[in-house]
Amino acid sequence: MKVLGIDPGSRCCGFGVVEDAGGTRVRHLAHGVLEVGAADAIEERLRALHEGLSRELLRHRPQFVALEDVFHAKNARSALVLGQARGVAILAAAQAGVPVRSFAPSVIKQAVTGTGRAEKQQVGRMVAVVLGIPLPGRLDASDALAAAICGLLRAGDPEVAVAHPRSDWRAALARRFAK
């Protein structure tokens, strides 16, 4: 099973792809950060984010997307913008026919570090250890990998069990970008 984790943001969005390597082992496949112009209008940033996430969905063909729930923001405007970026991520997955599973930040931290109150740097270090890779340069990428690891480890839980994709998402994305 392959999982694409997303750490949504309106200026940069982390993504990470992992797959089941047997037992409780997890294999790293890819990670990165989609950066959109911070000076651009919000609609342009969201469009660029949608295109980038759609490309990654087509490239990696995951069985599902693991997404961190929004739990707080510095202010109402930040929460609104983060919600818009999260909505774009959900839309890209839905258009690709890929199910989305959301996890509370504490659940993701618990899955990776053993404690739901871990700091971002601790999560990044544990992601590197679990996957046997160098520490990702950006916390956005390590947070996305942590979401993907959590999703993979919890894929068998009845409350987050993943249904089969609703459509041929590869063909849907190919049609979308053929225009």
Sequence and secondary structure as in RCSB ss.txt:
>XXXX:A:sequence
MKVLGIDPGSRCCGFGVVEDAGGTRVRHLAHGVLEVGAADAIEERLRALHEGLSRELLRHRPQFVALEDVFHAKN
ARSALVLGQARGVAILAAAQAGVPVRSFAPSVIKQAVTGTGRAEKQQVGRMVAVVLGIPLPGRLDASDALAAAIC
GLLRAGDPEVAVAHPRSDWRAALARRFAK
>XXXX:A:secstr
 EEEEEE  SSEEEEEEEEE STT EEEEEEEEEE  TTS HHHHHHHHHHHHHHHHHHH  SEEEEE     SS
HHHHHHHHHHHHHHHHHHHHTT  EEEE HHHHHHHHHS TT  HHHHHHHHHHHHTS   SSHHHHHHHHHHHH
HHHTTTSGGG     SS HHHHHHHHHH 
